Amino acid sequence: MLSKDYTISKRQLGFILLLIGFLGAIGILAIDLLGGGQQGGIGPAQMFALGIMIVIGIVGLTLIPLGDTPA
């Protein structure tokens, strides 16, 4: 992995993006549950961020089946 010729594969990139999307979405929902804001419910900025995290996760899912070719 520390080789000069190492490149990340599409599968690895897919898993990384899926993990970022999943953890980001959980984090956004956890902020609302823990009372990060004073108002109740999810606001427009949180909805936008949640949508972005879902899109990142979906992109990650589409990369996983592409295999070990370089990204």
N, CA, C and O atoms as a Tripos MOL2 file, in Angstrom:
@<TRIPOS>MOLECULE
protein
  284   283    71     0     0
PROTEIN
NO_CHARGES

@<TRIPOS>ATOM
      1 N           0.8210   -1.1940    0.0000 N.3       1 MET1
      2 CA          0.0000    0.0000    0.0000 C.3       1 MET1
      3 C           0.8630    1.2560    0.0000 C.2       1 MET1
      4 O           0.4430    2.2930   -0.5130 O.2       1 MET1
      5 N           2.0300    1.1780    0.5530 N.am      2 LEU2
      6 CA          2.9110    2.3430    0.5570 C.3       2 LEU2
      7 C           3.8470    2.3510   -0.6390 C.2       2 LEU2
      8 O           4.7900    3.1400   -0.6940 O.2       2 LEU2
      9 N           3.5850    1.4710   -1.5980 N.am      3 SER3
     10 CA          4.4020    1.3790   -2.7930 C.3       3 SER3
     11 C           4.2300    2.6240   -3.6610 C.2       3 SER3
     12 O           3.1960    3.2910   -3.6220 O.2       3 SER3
     13 N           5.2440    2.9120   -4.4270 N.am      4 LYS4
     14 CA          5.1980    4.0570   -5.3200 C.3       4 LYS4
     15 C           4.1810    3.8510   -6.4460 C.2       4 LYS4
     16 O           3.6250    4.8190   -6.9650 O.2       4 LYS4
     17 N           3.9400    2.6040   -6.8200 N.am      5 ASP5
     18 CA          3.0370    2.3010   -7.9160 C.3       5 ASP5
     19 C           1.6260    1.9360   -7.4540 C.2       5 ASP5
     20 O           0.8210    1.4770   -8.2650 O.2       5 ASP5
     21 N           1.3080    2.1280   -6.1810 N.am      6 TYR6
     22 CA         -0.0030    1.7430   -5.6550 C.3       6 TYR6
     23 C          -1.0730    2.7010   -6.1340 C.2       6 TYR6
     24 O          -0.9040    3.9190   -6.0790 O.2       6 TYR6
     25 N          -2.1820    2.1390   -6.6080 N.am      7 THR7
     26 CA         -3.3590    2.9490   -6.9460 C.3       7 THR7
     27 C          -4.5650    2.3260   -6.2660 C.2       7 THR7
     28 O          -4.6370    1.1110   -6.0810 O.2       7 THR7
     29 N          -5.4850    3.1570   -5.9060 N.am      8 ILE8
     30 CA         -6.6990    2.6740   -5.2500 C.3       8 ILE8
     31 C          -7.6320    2.0940   -6.3130 C.2       8 ILE8
     32 O          -7.7610    2.6470   -7.4060 O.2       8 ILE8
     33 N          -8.2710    0.9940   -5.9880 N.am      9 SER9
     34 CA         -9.1810    0.3620   -6.9520 C.3       9 SER9
     35 C         -10.5780    0.9700   -6.8270 C.2       9 SER9
     36 O         -10.8990    1.6570   -5.8580 O.2       9 SER9
     37 N         -11.3860    0.6950   -7.8330 N.am     10 LYS10
     38 CA        -12.7580    1.2020   -7.8170 C.3      10 LYS10
     39 C         -13.5480    0.5820   -6.6730 C.2      10 LYS10
     40 O         -14.3990    1.2440   -6.0780 O.2      10 LYS10
     41 N         -13.2760   -0.6830   -6.3580 N.am     11 ARG11
     42 CA        -13.9550   -1.3460   -5.2470 C.3      11 ARG11
     43 C         -13.5900   -0.6690   -3.9190 C.2      11 ARG11
     44 O         -14.4630   -0.4070   -3.0920 O.2      11 ARG11
     45 N         -12.3030   -0.3900   -3.7220 N.am     12 GLN12
     46 CA        -11.8800    0.2690   -2.4830 C.3      12 GLN12
     47 C         -12.4800    1.6670   -2.3780 C.2      12 GLN12
     48 O         -12.9480    2.0640   -1.3110 O.2      12 GLN12
     49 N         -12.4690    2.4060   -3.4670 N.am     13 LEU13
     50 CA        -13.0700    3.7400   -3.4770 C.3      13 LEU13
     51 C         -14.5610    3.6540   -3.1910 C.2      13 LEU13
     52 O         -15.1090    4.5000   -2.4830 O.2      13 LEU13
     53 N         -15.2230    2.6350   -3.7380 N.am     14 GLY14
     54 CA        -16.6450    2.4450   -3.4780 C.3      14 GLY14
     55 C         -16.9300    2.1980   -2.0070 C.2      14 GLY14
     56 O         -17.8620    2.7760   -1.4470 O.2      14 GLY14
     57 N         -16.1230    1.3310   -1.3700 N.am     15 PHE15
     58 CA        -16.3140    1.0710    0.0550 C.3      15 PHE15
     59 C         -16.0420    2.3230    0.8920 C.2      15 PHE15
     60 O         -16.7420    2.5800    1.8710 O.2      15 PHE15
     61 N         -15.0380    3.0910    0.5100 N.am     16 ILE16
     62 CA        -14.7240    4.3300    1.2440 C.3      16 ILE16
     63 C         -15.8840    5.3180    1.1290 C.2      16 ILE16
     64 O         -16.3060    5.9030    2.1270 O.2      16 ILE16
     65 N         -16.3990    5.5050   -0.0870 N.am     17 LEU17
     66 CA        -17.5150    6.4400   -0.2790 C.3      17 LEU17
     67 C         -18.7820    5.9570    0.4210 C.2      17 LEU17
     68 O         -19.5270    6.7590    0.9840 O.2      17 LEU17
     69 N         -19.0270    4.6530    0.3870 N.am     18 LEU18
     70 CA        -20.1890    4.1010    1.0800 C.3      18 LEU18
     71 C         -20.0790    4.3410    2.5800 C.2      18 LEU18
     72 O         -21.0630    4.7030    3.2260 O.2      18 LEU18
     73 N         -18.8930    4.1410    3.1310 N.am     19 LEU19
     74 CA        -18.6800    4.3630    4.5590 C.3      19 LEU19
     75 C         -18.8530    5.8390    4.9210 C.2      19 LEU19
     76 O         -19.4700    6.1630    5.9360 O.2      19 LEU19
     77 N         -18.3090    6.7300    4.0950 N.am     20 ILE20
     78 CA        -18.4640    8.1660    4.3420 C.3      20 ILE20
     79 C         -19.9410    8.5650    4.2880 C.2      20 ILE20
     80 O         -20.4170    9.3050    5.1490 O.2      20 ILE20
     81 N         -20.6600    8.0810    3.2830 N.am     21 GLY21
     82 CA        -22.0850    8.4010    3.1570 C.3      21 GLY21
     83 C         -22.8940    7.8800    4.3260 C.2      21 GLY21
     84 O         -23.7510    8.5870    4.8560 O.2      21 GLY21
     85 N         -22.6210    6.6210    4.7410 N.am     22 PHE22
     86 CA        -23.3660    6.0240    5.8430 C.3      22 PHE22
     87 C         -23.0690    6.7440    7.1610 C.2      22 PHE22
     88 O         -23.9900    7.1090    7.8930 O.2      22 PHE22
     89 N         -21.7920    6.9460    7.4590 N.am     23 LEU23
     90 CA        -21.4420    7.6190    8.7160 C.3      23 LEU23
     91 C         -21.8970    9.0760    8.7270 C.2      23 LEU23
     92 O         -22.2960    9.5950    9.7700 O.2      23 LEU23
     93 N         -21.8380    9.7280    7.5850 N.am     24 GLY24
     94 CA        -22.3150   11.1080    7.4990 C.3      24 GLY24
     95 C         -23.8070   11.2170    7.7430 C.2      24 GLY24
     96 O         -24.2610   12.1100    8.4580 O.2      24 GLY24
     97 N         -24.5740   10.3060    7.1490 N.am     25 ALA25
     98 CA        -26.0290   10.3120    7.3440 C.3      25 ALA25
     99 C         -26.3820   10.0130    8.7960 C.2      25 ALA25
    100 O         -27.2570   10.6620    9.3680 O.2      25 ALA25
    101 N         -25.7020    9.0310    9.3980 N.am     26 ILE26
    102 CA        -25.9360    8.7150   10.8070 C.3      26 ILE26
    103 C         -25.5730    9.9110   11.6820 C.2      26 ILE26
    104 O         -26.2820   10.2270   12.6380 O.2      26 ILE26
    105 N         -24.4700   10.5720   11.3540 N.am     27 GLY27
    106 CA        -24.0520   11.7500   12.1270 C.3      27 GLY27
    107 C         -25.0600   12.8850   12.0450 C.2      27 GLY27
    108 O         -25.3470   13.5380   13.0480 O.2      27 GLY27
    109 N         -25.5960   13.1210   10.8580 N.am     28 ILE28
    110 CA        -26.5800   14.1930   10.6870 C.3      28 ILE28
    111 C         -27.8420   13.8850   11.4830 C.2      28 ILE28
    112 O         -28.3990   14.7690   12.1340 O.2      28 ILE28
    113 N         -28.2930   12.6390   11.4330 N.am     29 LEU29
    114 CA        -29.4760   12.2690   12.2080 C.3      29 LEU29
    115 C         -29.1910   12.2820   13.7080 C.2      29 LEU29
    116 O         -30.0760   12.6110   14.4970 O.2      29 LEU29
    117 N         -27.9750   11.9310   14.1110 N.am     30 ALA30
    118 CA        -27.6140   11.9440   15.5280 C.3      30 ALA30
    119 C         -27.5820   13.3670   16.0760 C.2      30 ALA30
    120 O         -27.9430   13.5960   17.2300 O.2      30 ALA30
    121 N         -27.1540   14.3180   15.2600 N.am     31 ILE31
    122 CA        -27.1560   15.7190   15.6960 C.3      31 ILE31
    123 C         -28.5660   16.1460   16.0570 C.2      31 ILE31
    124 O         -28.7710   16.8350   17.0560 O.2      31 ILE31
    125 N         -29.5380   15.7440   15.2530 N.am     32 ASP32
    126 CA        -30.9250   16.1030   15.5230 C.3      32 ASP32
    127 C         -31.4370   15.4010   16.7810 C.2      32 ASP32
    128 O         -32.1470   16.0090   17.5820 O.2      32 ASP32
    129 N         -31.0830   14.1320   16.9570 N.am     33 LEU33
    130 CA        -31.5520   13.3870   18.1300 C.3      33 LEU33
    131 C         -30.9210   13.8940   19.4230 C.2      33 LEU33
    132 O         -31.5700   13.8970   20.4680 O.2      33 LEU33
    133 N         -29.6660   14.3200   19.3600 N.am     34 LEU34
    134 CA        -28.9790   14.8080   20.5540 C.3      34 LEU34
    135 C         -29.2960   16.2590   20.8710 C.2      34 LEU34
    136 O         -28.8380   16.7880   21.8840 O.2      34 LEU34
    137 N         -30.0620   16.8970   20.0280 N.am     35 GLY35
    138 CA        -30.4760   18.2770   20.3070 C.3      35 GLY35
    139 C         -29.4140   19.2850   19.9440 C.2      35 GLY35
    140 O         -29.2050   20.2490   20.6790 O.2      35 GLY35
    141 N         -28.7320   19.0850   18.8180 N.am     36 GLY36
    142 CA        -27.7050   20.0260   18.3840 C.3      36 GLY36
    143 C         -28.2750   21.3990   18.0760 C.2      36 GLY36
    144 O         -27.5920   22.4050   18.2690 O.2      36 GLY36
    145 N         -29.4890   21.4600   17.6100 N.am     37 GLY37
    146 CA        -30.1560   22.7260   17.3410 C.3      37 GLY37
    147 C         -31.2790   22.9400   18.3410 C.2      37 GLY37
    148 O         -31.7470   21.9880   18.9640 O.2      37 GLY37
    149 N         -31.7040   24.1580   18.4940 N.am     38 GLN38
    150 CA        -32.7530   24.4560   19.4620 C.3      38 GLN38
    151 C         -34.1410   24.1190   18.9200 C.2      38 GLN38
    152 O         -35.0370   23.7590   19.6840 O.2      38 GLN38
    153 N         -34.3200   24.2360   17.5970 N.am     39 GLN39
    154 CA        -35.6220   23.9130   17.0290 C.3      39 GLN39
    155 C         -35.7480   22.4030   16.8780 C.2      39 GLN39
    156 O         -34.7510   21.6950   16.7320 O.2      39 GLN39
    157 N         -36.9630   21.9320   16.9130 N.am     40 GLY40
    158 CA        -37.2010   20.5070   16.7140 C.3      40 GLY40
    159 C         -37.2850   20.1760   15.2350 C.2      40 GLY40
    160 O         -37.6490   21.0310   14.4280 O.2      40 GLY40
    161 N         -36.9610   18.9700   14.8780 N.am     41 GLY41
    162 CA        -37.0640   18.5280   13.4960 C.3      41 GLY41
    163 C         -35.8190   18.8120   12.6900 C.2      41 GLY41
    164 O         -34.8950   19.4930   13.1360 O.2      41 GLY41
    165 N         -35.8260   18.2740   11.5030 N.am     42 ILE42
    166 CA        -34.6900   18.4380   10.6010 C.3      42 ILE42
    167 C         -34.9550   19.6570    9.7210 C.2      42 ILE42
    168 O         -36.0050   19.7550    9.0870 O.2      42 ILE42
    169 N         -34.0150   20.5670    9.6870 N.am     43 GLY43
    170 CA        -34.1530   21.7880    8.9040 C.3      43 GLY43
    171 C         -33.6790   21.5960    7.4770 C.2      43 GLY43
    172 O         -33.2230   20.5150    7.1060 O.2      43 GLY43
    173 N         -33.7860   22.6500    6.6740 N.am     44 PRO44
    174 CA        -33.4090   22.5450    5.2650 C.3      44 PRO44
    175 C         -31.9210   22.2730    5.0470 C.2      44 PRO44
    176 O         -31.5610   21.5540    4.1150 O.2      44 PRO44
    177 N         -31.0600   22.8280    5.8800 N.am     45 ALA45
    178 CA        -29.6250   22.5710    5.7250 C.3      45 ALA45
    179 C         -29.2950   21.1190    6.0510 C.2      45 ALA45
    180 O         -28.4610   20.5000    5.3900 O.2      45 ALA45
    181 N         -29.9540   20.5820    7.0740 N.am     46 GLN46
    182 CA        -29.7390   19.1760    7.4190 C.3      46 GLN46
    183 C         -30.2850   18.2650    6.3240 C.2      46 GLN46
    184 O         -29.6680   17.2500    6.0000 O.2      46 GLN46
    185 N         -31.4220   18.6120    5.7580 N.am     47 MET47
    186 CA        -31.9880   17.8100    4.6710 C.3      47 MET47
    187 C         -31.0600   17.8110    3.4610 C.2      47 MET47
    188 O         -30.8670   16.7770    2.8220 O.2      47 MET47
    189 N         -30.4860   18.9690    3.1480 N.am     48 PHE48
    190 CA        -29.5570   19.0690    2.0290 C.3      48 PHE48
    191 C         -28.3210   18.2060    2.2840 C.2      48 PHE48
    192 O         -27.8870   17.4590    1.4080 O.2      48 PHE48
    193 N         -27.7610   18.3150    3.4880 N.am     49 ALA49
    194 CA        -26.5740   17.5320    3.8370 C.3      49 ALA49
    195 C         -26.8920   16.0380    3.8430 C.2      49 ALA49
    196 O         -26.0750   15.2330    3.3970 O.2      49 ALA49
    197 N         -28.0490   15.6660    4.3340 N.am     50 LEU50
    198 CA        -28.4670   14.2700    4.3350 C.3      50 LEU50
    199 C         -28.6090   13.7530    2.8960 C.2      50 LEU50
    200 O         -28.2170   12.6240    2.6000 O.2      50 LEU50
    201 N         -29.1580   14.5650    2.0230 N.am     51 GLY51
    202 CA        -29.2670   14.1960    0.6070 C.3      51 GLY51
    203 C         -27.9070   13.9920   -0.0390 C.2      51 GLY51
    204 O         -27.7160   13.0520   -0.8110 O.2      51 GLY51
    205 N         -26.9630   14.8700    0.2740 N.am     52 ILE52
    206 CA        -25.5990   14.7370   -0.2530 C.3      52 ILE52
    207 C         -24.9700   13.4390    0.2370 C.2      52 ILE52
    208 O         -24.3320   12.7340   -0.5450 O.2      52 ILE52
    209 N         -25.1390   13.1090    1.5170 N.am     53 MET53
    210 CA        -24.5810   11.8720    2.0640 C.3      53 MET53
    211 C         -25.2040   10.6380    1.4090 C.2      53 MET53
    212 O         -24.5130    9.6490    1.1640 O.2      53 MET53
    213 N         -26.4960   10.6960    1.1300 N.am     54 ILE54
    214 CA        -27.1620    9.5800    0.4600 C.3      54 ILE54
    215 C         -26.6240    9.4150   -0.9590 C.2      54 ILE54
    216 O         -26.3970    8.2900   -1.4070 O.2      54 ILE54
    217 N         -26.4170   10.5230   -1.6680 N.am     55 VAL55
    218 CA        -25.8610   10.4630   -3.0210 C.3      55 VAL55
    219 C         -24.4500    9.8880   -2.9920 C.2      55 VAL55
    220 O         -24.1020    9.0690   -3.8430 O.2      55 VAL55
    221 N         -23.6260   10.3070   -2.0220 N.am     56 ILE56
    222 CA        -22.2700    9.7710   -1.9020 C.3      56 ILE56
    223 C         -22.3120    8.2710   -1.6580 C.2      56 ILE56
    224 O         -21.5280    7.5260   -2.2460 O.2      56 ILE56
    225 N         -23.2210    7.8180   -0.7960 N.am     57 GLY57
    226 CA        -23.3640    6.3910   -0.5350 C.3      57 GLY57
    227 C         -23.7950    5.6160   -1.7670 C.2      57 GLY57
    228 O         -23.3070    4.5110   -2.0020 O.2      57 GLY57
    229 N         -24.7040    6.1770   -2.5590 N.am     58 ILE58
    230 CA        -25.1700    5.5120   -3.7740 C.3      58 ILE58
    231 C         -24.0450    5.4240   -4.8070 C.2      58 ILE58
    232 O         -23.8930    4.4020   -5.4760 O.2      58 ILE58
    233 N         -23.2630    6.4890   -4.9340 N.am     59 VAL59
    234 CA        -22.1140    6.4520   -5.8460 C.3      59 VAL59
    235 C         -21.1380    5.3700   -5.4010 C.2      59 VAL59
    236 O         -20.5960    4.6420   -6.2320 O.2      59 VAL59
    237 N         -20.9120    5.2610   -4.0960 N.am     60 GLY60
    238 CA        -20.0460    4.2080   -3.5770 C.3      60 GLY60
    239 C         -20.5760    2.8250   -3.9080 C.2      60 GLY60
    240 O         -19.8100    1.9380   -4.2820 O.2      60 GLY60
    241 N         -21.8820    2.6350   -3.7720 N.am     61 LEU61
    242 CA        -22.4820    1.3360   -4.0970 C.3      61 LEU61
    243 C         -22.3230    0.9840   -5.5660 C.2      61 LEU61
    244 O         -22.1510   -0.1870   -5.9050 O.2      61 LEU61
    245 N         -22.3770    1.9780   -6.4440 N.am     62 THR62
    246 CA        -22.2360    1.6870   -7.8670 C.3      62 THR62
    247 C         -20.7890    1.3650   -8.2440 C.2      62 THR62
    248 O         -20.5560    0.7070   -9.2580 O.2      62 THR62
    249 N         -19.8190    1.8120   -7.4520 N.am     63 LEU63
    250 CA        -18.4180    1.5340   -7.7560 C.3      63 LEU63
    251 C         -17.9680    0.1510   -7.2890 C.2      63 LEU63
    252 O         -17.0390   -0.4200   -7.8610 O.2      63 LEU63
    253 N         -18.6080   -0.3890   -6.2680 N.am     64 ILE64
    254 CA        -18.1600   -1.6650   -5.6810 C.3      64 ILE64
    255 C         -18.1670   -2.7980   -6.7080 C.2      64 ILE64
    256 O         -17.1870   -3.5420   -6.7480 O.2      64 ILE64
    257 N         -19.1930   -2.9880   -7.5400 N.am     65 PRO65
    258 CA        -19.1690   -4.1200   -8.4670 C.3      65 PRO65
    259 C         -18.1650   -3.9800   -9.6170 C.2      65 PRO65
    260 O         -17.9600   -4.9350  -10.3670 O.2      65 PRO65
    261 N         -17.5450   -2.8290   -9.7680 N.am     66 LEU66
    262 CA        -16.6340   -2.6160  -10.9040 C.3      66 LEU66
    263 C         -15.2860   -3.3110  -10.7180 C.2      66 LEU66
    264 O         -14.4910   -3.3680  -11.6550 O.2      66 LEU66
    265 N         -15.0220   -3.8290   -9.5440 N.am     67 GLY67
    266 CA        -13.8440   -4.6750   -9.3630 C.3      67 GLY67
    267 C         -12.5700   -3.9470   -8.9910 C.2      67 GLY67
    268 O         -12.5830   -2.8530   -8.4270 O.2      67 GLY67
    269 N         -11.4640   -4.5980   -9.3310 N.am     68 ASP68
    270 CA        -10.1500   -4.1380   -8.8900 C.3      68 ASP68
    271 C          -9.4090   -3.3000   -9.9270 C.2      68 ASP68
    272 O          -8.1890   -3.1610   -9.8420 O.2      68 ASP68
    273 N         -10.1100   -2.7500  -10.8850 N.am     69 THR69
    274 CA         -9.4400   -1.8750  -11.8370 C.3      69 THR69
    275 C          -9.1120   -0.5600  -11.1660 C.2      69 THR69
    276 O          -9.8440   -0.1310  -10.2740 O.2      69 THR69
    277 N          -8.0330    0.0950  -11.5680 N.am     70 PRO70
    278 CA         -7.6580    1.3680  -10.9330 C.3      70 PRO70
    279 C          -8.7360    2.4330  -11.0940 C.2      70 PRO70
    280 O          -9.3910    2.5250  -12.1330 O.2      70 PRO70
    281 N          -8.9030    3.2240  -10.0610 N.am     71 ALA71
    282 CA         -9.9240    4.2780  -10.0970 C.3      71 ALA71
    283 C          -9.3990    5.5140  -10.7910 C.2      71 ALA71
    284 O         -10.1190    6.5050  -10.9160 O.2      71 ALA71
@<TRIPOS>BOND
     1     1     2 1
     2     2     3 1
     3     3     4 2
     4     3     5 am
     5     5     6 1
     6     6     7 1
     7     7     8 2
     8     7     9 am
     9     9    10 1
    10    10    11 1
    11    11    12 2
    12    11    13 am
    13    13    14 1
    14    14    15 1
    15    15    16 2
    16    15    17 am
    17    17    18 1
    18    18    19 1
    19    19    20 2
    20    19    21 am
    21    21    22 1
    22    22    23 1
    23    23    24 2
    24    23    25 am
    25    25    26 1
    26    26    27 1
    27    27    28 2
    28    27    29 am
    29    29    30 1
    30    30    31 1
    31    31    32 2
    32    31    33 am
    33    33    34 1
    34    34    35 1
    35    35    36 2
    36    35    37 am
    37    37    38 1
    38    38    39 1
    39    39    40 2
    40    39    41 am
    41    41    42 1
    42    42    43 1
    43    43    44 2
    44    43    45 am
    45    45    46 1
    46    46    47 1
    47    47    48 2
    48    47    49 am
    49    49    50 1
    50    50    51 1
    51    51    52 2
    52    51    53 am
    53    53    54 1
    54    54    55 1
    55    55    56 2
    56    55    57 am
    57    57    58 1
    58    58    59 1
    59    59    60 2
    60    59    61 am
    61    61    62 1
    62    62    63 1
    63    63    64 2
    64    63    65 am
    65    65    66 1
    66    66    67 1
    67    67    68 2
    68    67    69 am
    69    69    70 1
    70    70    71 1
    71    71    72 2
    72    71    73 am
    73    73    74 1
    74    74    75 1
    75    75    76 2
    76    75    77 am
    77    77    78 1
    78    78    79 1
    79    79    80 2
    80    79    81 am
    81    81    82 1
    82    82    83 1
    83    83    84 2
    84    83    85 am
    85    85    86 1
    86    86    87 1
    87    87    88 2
    88    87    89 am
    89    89    90 1
    90    90    91 1
    91    91    92 2
    92    91    93 am
    93    93    94 1
    94    94    95 1
    95    95    96 2
    96    95    97 am
    97    97    98 1
    98    98    99 1
    99    99   100 2
   100    99   101 am
   101   101   102 1
   102   102   103 1
   103   103   104 2
   104   103   105 am
   105   105   106 1
   106   106   107 1
   107   107   108 2
   108   107   109 am
   109   109   110 1
   110   110   111 1
   111   111   112 2
   112   111   113 am
   113   113   114 1
   114   114   115 1
   115   115   116 2
   116   115   117 am
   117   117   118 1
   118   118   119 1
   119   119   120 2
   120   119   121 am
   121   121   122 1
   122   122   123 1
   123   123   124 2
   124   123   125 am
   125   125   126 1
   126   126   127 1
   127   127   128 2
   128   127   129 am
   129   129   130 1
   130   130   131 1
   131   131   132 2
   132   131   133 am
   133   133   134 1
   134   134   135 1
   135   135   136 2
   136   135   137 am
   137   137   138 1
   138   138   139 1
   139   139   140 2
   140   139   141 am
   141   141   142 1
   142   142   143 1
   143   143   144 2
   144   143   145 am
   145   145   146 1
   146   146   147 1
   147   147   148 2
   148   147   149 am
   149   149   150 1
   150   150   151 1
   151   151   152 2
   152   151   153 am
   153   153   154 1
   154   154   155 1
   155   155   156 2
   156   155   157 am
   157   157   158 1
   158   158   159 1
   159   159   160 2
   160   159   161 am
   161   161   162 1
   162   162   163 1
   163   163   164 2
   164   163   165 am
   165   165   166 1
   166   166   167 1
   167   167   168 2
   168   167   169 am
   169   169   170 1
   170   170   171 1
   171   171   172 2
   172   171   173 am
   173   173   174 1
   174   174   175 1
   175   175   176 2
   176   175   177 am
   177   177   178 1
   178   178   179 1
   179   179   180 2
   180   179   181 am
   181   181   182 1
   182   182   183 1
   183   183   184 2
   184   183   185 am
   185   185   186 1
   186   186   187 1
   187   187   188 2
   188   187   189 am
   189   189   190 1
   190   190   191 1
   191   191   192 2
   192   191   193 am
   193   193   194 1
   194   194   195 1
   195   195   196 2
   196   195   197 am
   197   197   198 1
   198   198   199 1
   199   199   200 2
   200   199   201 am
   201   201   202 1
   202   202   203 1
   203   203   204 2
   204   203   205 am
   205   205   206 1
   206   206   207 1
   207   207   208 2
   208   207   209 am
   209   209   210 1
   210   210   211 1
   211   211   212 2
   212   211   213 am
   213   213   214 1
   214   214   215 1
   215   215   216 2
   216   215   217 am
   217   217   218 1
   218   218   219 1
   219   219   220 2
   220   219   221 am
   221   221   222 1
   222   222   223 1
   223   223   224 2
   224   223   225 am
   225   225   226 1
   226   226   227 1
   227   227   228 2
   228   227   229 am
   229   229   230 1
   230   230   231 1
   231   231   232 2
   232   231   233 am
   233   233   234 1
   234   234   235 1
   235   235   236 2
   236   235   237 am
   237   237   238 1
   238   238   239 1
   239   239   240 2
   240   239   241 am
   241   241   242 1
   242   242   243 1
   243   243   244 2
   244   243   245 am
   245   245   246 1
   246   246   247 1
   247   247   248 2
   248   247   249 am
   249   249   250 1
   250   250   251 1
   251   251   252 2
   252   251   253 am
   253   253   254 1
   254   254   255 1
   255   255   256 2
   256   255   257 am
   257   257   258 1
   258   258   259 1
   259   259   260 2
   260   259   261 am
   261   261   262 1
   262   262   263 1
   263   263   264 2
   264   263   265 am
   265   265   266 1
   266   266   267 1
   267   267   268 2
   268   267   269 am
   269   269   270 1
   270   270   271 1
   271   271   272 2
   272   271   273 am
   273   273   274 1
   274   274   275 1
   275   275   276 2
   276   275   277 am
   277   277   278 1
   278   278   279 1
   279   279   280 2
   280   279   281 am
   281   281   282 1
   282   282   283 1
   283   283   284 2
@<TRIPOS>SUBSTRUCTURE
     1 MET1         2 RESIDUE 1 A MET
     2 LEU2         6 RESIDUE 1 A LEU
     3 SER3        10 RESIDUE 1 A SER
     4 LYS4        14 RESIDUE 1 A LYS
     5 ASP5        18 RESIDUE 1 A ASP
     6 TYR6        22 RESIDUE 1 A TYR
     7 THR7        26 RESIDUE 1 A THR
     8 ILE8        30 RESIDUE 1 A ILE
     9 SER9        34 RESIDUE 1 A SER
    10 LYS10       38 RESIDUE 1 A LYS
    11 ARG11       42 RESIDUE 1 A ARG
    12 GLN12       46 RESIDUE 1 A GLN
    13 LEU13       50 RESIDUE 1 A LEU
    14 GLY14       54 RESIDUE 1 A GLY
    15 PHE15       58 RESIDUE 1 A PHE
    16 ILE16       62 RESIDUE 1 A ILE
    17 LEU17       66 RESIDUE 1 A LEU
    18 LEU18       70 RESIDUE 1 A LEU
    19 LEU19       74 RESIDUE 1 A LEU
    20 ILE20       78 RESIDUE 1 A ILE
    21 GLY21       82 RESIDUE 1 A GLY
    22 PHE22       86 RESIDUE 1 A PHE
    23 LEU23       90 RESIDUE 1 A LEU
    24 GLY24       94 RESIDUE 1 A GLY
    25 ALA25       98 RESIDUE 1 A ALA
    26 ILE26      102 RESIDUE 1 A ILE
    27 GLY27      106 RESIDUE 1 A GLY
    28 ILE28      110 RESIDUE 1 A ILE
    29 LEU29      114 RESIDUE 1 A LEU
    30 ALA30      118 RESIDUE 1 A ALA
    31 ILE31      122 RESIDUE 1 A ILE
    32 ASP32      126 RESIDUE 1 A ASP
    33 LEU33      130 RESIDUE 1 A LEU
    34 LEU34      134 RESIDUE 1 A LEU
    35 GLY35      138 RESIDUE 1 A GLY
    36 GLY36      142 RESIDUE 1 A GLY
    37 GLY37      146 RESIDUE 1 A GLY
    38 GLN38      150 RESIDUE 1 A GLN
    39 GLN39      154 RESIDUE 1 A GLN
    40 GLY40      158 RESIDUE 1 A GLY
    41 GLY41      162 RESIDUE 1 A GLY
    42 ILE42      166 RESIDUE 1 A ILE
    43 GLY43      170 RESIDUE 1 A GLY
    44 PRO44      174 RESIDUE 1 A PRO
    45 ALA45      178 RESIDUE 1 A ALA
    46 GLN46      182 RESIDUE 1 A GLN
    47 MET47      186 RESIDUE 1 A MET
    48 PHE48      190 RESIDUE 1 A PHE
    49 ALA49      194 RESIDUE 1 A ALA
    50 LEU50      198 RESIDUE 1 A LEU
    51 GLY51      202 RESIDUE 1 A GLY
    52 ILE52      206 RESIDUE 1 A ILE
    53 MET53      210 RESIDUE 1 A MET
    54 ILE54      214 RESIDUE 1 A ILE
    55 VAL55      218 RESIDUE 1 A VAL
    56 ILE56      222 RESIDUE 1 A ILE
    57 GLY57      226 RESIDUE 1 A GLY
    58 ILE58      230 RESIDUE 1 A ILE
    59 VAL59      234 RESIDUE 1 A VAL
    60 GLY60      238 RESIDUE 1 A GLY
    61 LEU61      242 RESIDUE 1 A LEU
    62 THR62      246 RESIDUE 1 A THR
    63 LEU63      250 RESIDUE 1 A LEU
    64 ILE64      254 RESIDUE 1 A ILE
    65 PRO65      258 RESIDUE 1 A PRO
    66 LEU66      262 RESIDUE 1 A LEU
    67 GLY67      266 RESIDUE 1 A GLY
    68 ASP68      270 RESIDUE 1 A ASP
    69 THR69      274 RESIDUE 1 A THR
    70 PRO70      278 RESIDUE 1 A PRO
    71 ALA71      282 RESIDUE 1 A ALA
